[in-house]
Amino acid sequence: MAQIDVLTGRPIGTVDRRIFGSVAENLGRCVYGGVFDEGPPGGLRTDVLAAVRDLGVTNVRWPLRAGPGQEPGRFSTGDFIMWCAAAGVEPVLGLNMDTGTLDEARAWMEYCNGSGDSYWACRRRASGHAEPFGVRYWGLGREMYRRRTAAEYVAEARRWAAALKRLDPGIQLISCGQTGLDDWDRDVIDGLAPHIDMHGIHLFTGSADYWSNVLAPHYAERALSVAGALIDRARYVQRVEHEISVACDEWNVWYRTDDGQLEERYTLADALAVATWLNVFVRQSWTVRMANLSRLVNVVAPIVTSPDGLFSQSIYHPFQLMAAAGEQVAVDTYTDSGARVHRDRAGERWPHRVADLGLFQRLDVAATTDPARSRLTLSVVNRDPRRPVRTRVRLLDAAATGVMIVHEITGDGPDAVNTFARPDAVSVRNAKREVDGEHVDISFSPHSFTVLEMQLD
């Protein structure tokens, strides 16, 4: 029998709700035909709004806009902010440091947050938005490592950061990182530590090979840990007093499509990888304060639409479960569930090295409690594609009581895919059972993700 030990008295971090973020942008059918109806008369899609609310998204990143009035098409800054309000999410705006200018960035911020009689604040009012939008989070560029050296980017970003914080001291700025592991990240963190609140990194995983796919998120675990350590070092050496955290501001499983539309169709195996990503964010909650699943609708996304409706892809379900059931305090766990040796494969789209991080447990586990340690949420990925794993969950400093709720995501096999014709090929099964004592015995189905919610004494 496998064993999971949960140490509810040993916190490892505070889980920030901002890790349940996403990304929307004018790419493929993400906006037009996605969040915004492309057919007459146009407008926000109420079915998408309902799906986003159910998904539990807390913030949405809108990248690369030079300034007000410069967005392509009919979906403007004001439309995006109003969509965020309707969806119950907080906006995160990405500044264009590639082809845009600081004057344009200042104009956009004044348009969004200005309360006086400046030109751009008046333009916002004239567009029908009397009150400032109060946008707090602003990204300093996107993928700048493609077009600048780190030194060039740092010099420019310092100038932008100083000017933008003079304009609105309440904003939080997110630097443009790479993967968290690169020389670029080290140099940018060292150069911008006094000026930023978060360091943003982009990471994607995915492979047609089952084991490579479900184990690849451990690369992100290493990258997040390294980025956090680089931040700690910079803060210490430079005596930076304010907190700087990591924003994993684009992440997902993505490896099949690269055609401009990017309409990935996700399998149950991909859902297990996404569940492992979310477990990683919990385990790395000591440094991760924001994460953005990229993207929200149609384009490598959990939601797929047609003119007649929508369905939820397999990756929708682990995100929705973790956002709904997760508690505020990440606590330590120990897992002994049988190990697997992994070998990295050559020729992958994302050539991440993870083999040296193994042996890998068949079960991937994360745990959270409320601050009073009266509730526990345990999230468990059984990566074994064929065998159930009978497991004893031991609560080393607590006892379970009452009714435990069991949510299980599974399907007929790792290749199961949701479609309009079969929207529930990968779905959530819910059950309840009585528990009482310092351990709980449970069997985790093959190729499944299970979330357990229980009360503690």
C-alpha positions in Angstrom: 0.0 0.0 0.0 1.2 3.5 -0.9 1.5 6.1 1.8 0.9 9.9 1.9 1.9 11.7 5.1 0.3 15.1 5.6 2.0 17.4 8.1 -0.7 20.0 8.7 1.5 21.7 11.4 4.3 22.3 9.0 3.4 25.2 6.6 5.6 25.8 3.5 3.9 28.8 2.0 0.8 31.0 1.6 -1.2 30.1 -1.5 -2.1 33.3 -3.3 -5.4 33.3 -5.1 -3.7 35.1 -8.0 -2.2 31.8 -9.1 -5.6 31.1 -10.7 -5.1 33.7 -13.5 -5.3 33.4 -17.3 -4.5 35.4 -20.5 -6.7 36.9 -23.1 -5.4 38.6 -26.3 -6.4 39.2 -29.9 -4.9 36.0 -31.2 -6.9 33.4 -33.2 -10.4 33.1 -31.8 -9.5 34.1 -28.2 -11.4 37.4 -28.4 -13.5 37.4 -31.6 -15.6 34.3 -31.4 -14.3 33.7 -27.9 -14.9 36.3 -25.1 -16.5 38.6 -27.7 -19.2 37.5 -30.1 -17.9 37.8 -33.7 -21.4 37.8 -35.3 -23.9 40.7 -35.3 -24.8 42.5 -33.2 -21.6 41.6 -31.3 -21.0 41.9 -27.6 -19.8 39.9 -24.6 -20.7 36.2 -24.8 -22.7 35.4 -21.7 -22.0 31.7 -21.9 -18.3 32.4 -21.9 -18.7 34.7 -18.9 -20.5 32.0 -17.0 -17.8 29.4 -17.8 -15.0 31.8 -16.7 -16.8 32.4 -13.4 -17.3 28.7 -12.9 -13.6 28.1 -13.7 -12.6 30.3 -10.8 -10.2 32.7 -12.7 -9.0 35.5 -10.5 -7.1 37.7 -12.9 -6.7 38.0 -16.7 -3.6 39.3 -18.4 -4.0 41.5 -21.5 -0.6 41.8 -23.1 1.1 44.2 -25.6 -1.0 47.2 -26.1 0.9 50.5 -26.9 -1.8 52.8 -25.7 -5.5 53.7 -25.7 -7.1 53.7 -29.1 -4.5 51.5 -30.6 -6.0 48.1 -30.1 -7.0 46.3 -33.3 -10.7 45.7 -34.0 -13.7 46.5 -31.8 -12.5 45.2 -28.5 -10.9 48.1 -26.7 -9.2 48.7 -23.4 -12.5 49.9 -21.9 -14.2 46.7 -23.3 -11.6 44.5 -21.7 -12.0 46.3 -18.3 -15.8 46.0 -18.5 -15.4 42.3 -19.4 -13.2 41.8 -16.4 -15.8 43.4 -14.2 -18.6 41.2 -15.6 -16.4 38.1 -15.2 -15.4 39.0 -11.7 -11.6 39.0 -12.5 -8.9 41.6 -12.0 -7.1 43.0 -15.1 -3.4 42.7 -15.6 -2.1 44.9 -18.5 1.1 44.3 -20.4 3.0 47.4 -21.6 4.6 47.4 -25.1 8.3 48.0 -24.6 9.1 46.6 -28.0 7.5 49.0 -30.5 5.8 51.3 -28.0 7.2 54.3 -26.2 7.2 55.5 -22.7 4.9 58.3 -23.6 2.4 55.8 -24.9 2.7 53.8 -21.8 2.1 56.8 -19.6 -0.9 57.8 -21.7 -2.4 54.3 -21.3 -1.9 54.3 -17.5 -3.4 57.8 -17.3 -6.3 56.6 -19.5 -6.9 53.7 -17.1 -6.1 55.2 -13.7 -6.2 59.0 -14.1 -8.7 60.9 -11.8 -7.8 64.5 -12.8 -8.5 66.6 -15.9 -5.6 65.3 -18.0 -6.2 64.7 -21.7 -6.3 60.9 -21.4 -8.5 60.8 -18.3 -11.0 63.0 -20.2 -10.8 60.7 -23.2 -11.8 57.8 -20.9 -14.7 59.8 -19.6 -15.7 60.7 -23.1 -15.7 57.0 -24.0 -18.3 56.4 -21.3 -16.1 55.4 -18.3 -16.5 58.1 -15.7 -14.5 56.4 -12.9 -10.9 55.3 -13.2 -10.3 51.7 -13.8 -7.7 51.4 -11.0 -5.5 48.8 -12.8 -2.9 47.6 -10.3 -0.8 45.2 -12.2 1.4 46.3 -15.2 3.9 44.1 -17.1 7.1 45.7 -18.3 7.2 44.2 -21.8 6.8 40.7 -23.1 9.5 38.3 -24.4 12.0 41.2 -24.5 14.9 38.7 -24.6 14.1 38.1 -28.3 14.9 41.7 -29.2 17.2 43.2 -26.4 20.2 42.3 -24.4 19.5 42.0 -20.7 21.5 45.2 -20.1 19.5 47.1 -22.7 16.2 45.9 -21.2 17.2 46.7 -17.6 18.3 50.3 -18.5 15.0 51.0 -20.4 12.8 49.2 -17.8 14.4 51.3 -14.9 13.4 54.5 -16.8 9.9 53.2 -17.4 9.4 52.0 -13.8 10.5 55.3 -12.3 8.2 57.3 -14.6 5.2 55.0 -14.2 5.4 54.8 -10.4 5.7 58.6 -10.2 2.4 58.7 -12.2 0.7 56.1 -10.0 2.6 55.0 -6.9 0.0 52.3 -6.1 0.8 50.1 -9.1 2.7 46.8 -9.1 5.2 46.2 -11.8 6.1 42.8 -13.3 9.5 42.5 -15.0 10.0 40.5 -18.2 11.8 37.3 -17.4 12.6 34.3 -19.5 12.3 30.8 -18.0 13.5 31.6 -14.5 16.7 29.6 -15.1 18.5 31.7 -17.6 21.3 34.3 -17.5 18.6 36.8 -18.6 16.6 36.2 -15.5 19.7 36.6 -13.2 20.7 39.8 -14.9 17.2 41.3 -15.0 16.4 40.4 -11.4 19.8 41.9 -10.2 19.2 45.0 -12.3 15.5 45.6 -11.5 15.1 44.3 -7.9 14.6 47.8 -6.4 12.0 48.7 -9.0 9.7 45.7 -9.4 7.2 43.8 -7.4 7.1 40.5 -9.4 9.4 38.8 -11.9 7.4 37.2 -14.8 8.5 34.0 -16.5 7.0 32.0 -19.4 7.0 28.2 -19.3 5.2 25.7 -21.5 5.4 21.9 -21.4 4.0 19.0 -23.4 4.9 15.9 -25.3 3.2 13.2 -27.3 5.0 10.7 -25.0 2.7 10.0 -22.0 5.4 10.0 -19.3 7.3 12.9 -20.7 4.0 14.9 -20.8 2.9 14.2 -17.2 6.4 14.6 -15.7 7.4 17.8 -17.6 5.9 20.2 -15.0 8.7 19.2 -12.6 10.9 21.3 -14.9 8.7 24.3 -13.9 9.2 23.3 -10.3 12.9 23.7 -10.7 12.6 26.9 -12.7 10.3 28.5 -10.1 12.6 27.5 -7.3 15.7 28.9 -9.0 13.9 32.2 -9.8 12.8 32.5 -6.2 16.4 31.9 -5.1 17.7 34.6 -7.5 15.2 37.0 -6.1 16.2 36.2 -2.5 19.9 36.7 -3.4 19.2 40.1 -5.1 17.1 41.3 -2.2 19.7 40.4 0.3 22.7 41.8 -1.5 20.9 45.0 -2.5 19.1 45.4 0.8 15.7 45.5 -0.9 13.0 45.6 1.8 9.8 45.1 -0.2 8.7 41.6 -1.3 9.4 40.5 -4.8 7.6 37.4 -6.0 7.4 35.2 -9.1 4.6 35.6 -11.7 4.4 32.6 -14.0 2.5 34.8 -16.4 2.2 32.4 -19.3 2.0 28.6 -18.7 0.2 25.6 -20.1 0.5 22.3 -21.9 1.1 23.1 -25.6 2.9 21.0 -28.2 0.6 20.0 -31.0 -0.4 23.2 -32.9 1.6 26.2 -34.2 -0.6 27.4 -37.0 -1.6 30.9 -35.8 -4.9 29.6 -34.5 -3.4 27.4 -31.8 -6.6 25.5 -31.1 -5.1 22.7 -29.1 -7.4 19.8 -28.2 -6.5 18.4 -24.8 -6.5 14.9 -23.6 -6.9 13.4 -20.1 -3.1 13.1 -20.0 -2.8 16.8 -20.6 -5.2 17.4 -17.7 -3.0 15.3 -15.4 -0.1 17.5 -16.5 -2.1 20.7 -15.7 -3.0 19.2 -12.3 0.7 18.6 -11.7 1.4 22.2 -12.7 -1.1 23.4 -10.1 0.4 21.1 -7.4 3.8 22.7 -8.3 2.3 26.2 -7.7 1.1 25.1 -4.3 4.5 23.6 -3.4 6.3 26.7 -4.6 3.9 29.1 -2.9 6.7 30.5 -0.9 7.7 32.5 -4.0 4.9 32.2 -6.6 2.2 34.9 -6.2 0.6 35.0 -9.6 0.2 32.5 -12.5 -1.6 32.9 -15.8 -2.9 29.9 -17.7 -2.3 30.8 -21.3 -4.9 31.3 -22.7 -8.6 31.4 -21.8 -10.8 30.7 -24.8 -10.2 28.6 -27.9 -6.4 29.4 -28.2 -4.6 26.7 -26.2 -7.4 27.1 -23.8 -9.8 25.3 -21.4 -12.9 26.7 -23.1 -13.8 26.0 -26.7 -16.7 27.9 -28.4 -18.8 27.7 -31.5 -21.6 30.0 -32.6 -24.0 27.7 -30.9 -22.4 27.1 -27.6 -19.2 25.9 -25.8 -17.7 22.9 -24.1 -15.0 22.5 -21.4 -11.7 20.9 -22.4 -10.1 18.3 -20.1 -7.8 20.9 -18.6 -10.7 23.0 -17.4 -11.5 20.5 -14.6 -8.3 20.4 -12.6 -8.1 24.2 -12.7 -11.7 24.6 -11.6 -11.3 22.0 -8.8 -8.2 23.5 -7.4 -9.5 27.1 -7.6 -12.7 26.0 -5.8 -11.3 23.7 -3.1 -7.8 25.0 -2.4 -7.1 26.5 1.0 -4.8 29.4 2.0 -1.9 27.5 3.6 0.3 25.1 1.8 1.6 22.3 4.1 4.3 19.7 3.7 3.7 16.2 2.6 5.7 13.0 2.1 4.8 10.4 -0.5 5.9 6.8 -0.9 3.9 5.4 -3.8 6.4 3.5 -6.0 9.0 5.3 -8.2 9.6 5.5 -11.9 12.9 6.1 -13.7 12.5 8.6 -16.5 14.7 9.3 -19.5 14.5 12.6 -21.4 13.7 12.2 -25.0 15.5 13.9 -27.9 13.7 16.0 -30.4 10.9 17.3 -28.2 9.2 20.6 -28.9 10.1 21.7 -25.3 13.6 20.2 -24.6 13.2 20.5 -20.9 15.5 18.2 -18.8 13.7 16.5 -15.9 15.2 13.1 -15.7 17.8 14.2 -13.2 15.0 15.2 -10.8 13.8 11.6 -10.5 13.0 9.0 -9.3 9.4 10.1 -9.7 6.6 9.0 -7.5 3.6 7.5 -9.2 1.5 9.9 -7.1 2.1 13.7 -7.3 0.7 15.3 -4.1 0.0 18.8 -2.7 -1.9 19.8 0.4 -3.5 23.0 1.8 -5.3 23.9 5.0 -7.2 26.9 6.3 -5.2 29.0 8.8 -7.0 27.4 11.7 -6.1 23.9 10.5 -9.8 22.9 10.6 -10.0 22.0 6.9 -7.7 20.0 4.6 -7.6 19.8 0.8 -5.4 17.1 -0.7 -4.8 17.0 -4.5 -3.4 13.8 -5.9 -2.4 12.9 -9.5 -2.1 9.2 -10.1 0.2 9.2 -13.1 0.2 5.4 -13.5 -1.7 4.9 -16.8 -2.9 1.3 -16.0 -3.0 0.6 -12.3 -4.9 2.0 -9.3 -2.8 3.0 -6.3 -4.2 1.8 -3.0 -3.1 4.5 -0.5 -3.1 5.3 3.2 -3.3 9.0 3.9 -1.8 9.6 7.3 -2.5 12.8 9.2 0.5 13.1 11.4 -0.7 16.0 13.7 -4.5 16.0 13.1 -7.5 13.7 12.7 -10.2 13.6 10.0 -13.8 13.8 11.0 -17.2 13.9 9.4 -17.8 13.7 5.7 -15.0 13.7 3.2 -15.8 14.9 -0.3 -14.0 13.1 -3.1 -13.7 14.8 -6.6 -12.2 12.5 -9.2 -11.3 13.6 -12.8 -10.9 10.6 -15.1 -11.9 9.1 -18.4 -11.7 5.9 -20.4 -8.0 6.3 -21.0 -5.2 8.9 -21.1 -6.1 9.8 -24.7 -9.7 10.7 -23.9 -10.7 14.0 -25.4 -13.8 16.2 -24.8 -15.6 17.4 -28.0 -18.9 19.0 -28.8 -20.2 15.5 -29.5 -18.7 14.0 -26.3 -18.3 16.9 -23.9 -17.9 14.6 -20.9 -15.4 12.1 -22.1 -13.2 13.6 -19.4 -15.3 14.6 -16.5 -15.5 15.0 -12.7 -17.1 12.4 -10.5 -18.1 13.4 -7.0 -18.7 11.2 -4.0 -18.9 11.4 -0.2 -17.8 9.1 2.6 -17.5 9.2 6.4 -14.1 9.5 7.9 -12.9 9.4 11.5 -9.3 9.2 12.7 -5.7 9.8 11.9 -5.7 8.0 8.6 -7.8 7.6 5.5 -7.5 4.6 3.1 -8.4 5.3 -0.5 -7.7 3.9 -4.0 -6.7 6.4 -6.7 -7.8 5.3 -10.1 -5.4 4.9 -13.0 -4.7 8.1 -15.0 -6.7 10.2 -12.6 -6.7 13.5 -10.6 -8.4 13.4 -7.2 -9.1 16.2 -4.8 -10.1 15.3 -1.3 -11.8 17.8 1.0 -12.0 16.9 4.7 -12.7 18.4 8.1 -10.0 18.2 10.8 -10.1 17.9 14.6 
